């Protein structure tokens, strides 16, 4: 494999991790604020924006490690399955990222002393949104690395 190809894959991996991490951080922030609103705590737009910015600065680095490890394991699985099931390649990448972060969150919740590592994942909707955030990052990687379509006569696939 050429050095340029390797660097390109690394760049796309880092973009996928960045997208998944930022989206996941924003999701967990908004769910946390929703939990506060459920307890009758008023949350106005400036507070929402300030809290989102704070979490992007402080939660994102921790979550990035979790996402990076997840995608490091999930992306090769998605690639292997995508070569077999070509029409579903994008969906496979989405599911690999989402399923991978589900495993990582479940493992973190089991191993860490606190009740839940990411508060948003206490409810099913929060967990699904976190899975979607990481799934979108994974999907982006699959989209950026999609092989070019071959031209010419193709008989079997």
Secondary structure, DSSP 8 states (H G I E B T S, - for coil): --HHHHHHHHHHHHHHHHHHHHHHHHHHHHHHHHHHHHTT----HHHHHHHHHHHHHHTHHHHHHHHHHHHHHHHHHHHHHHHHSGGGHHHHHHHHHHHHHHHHHHHHHHHSSSS-SSGGGGSHHHHHHHHHHHHHHHHHHHHHT------S--S--
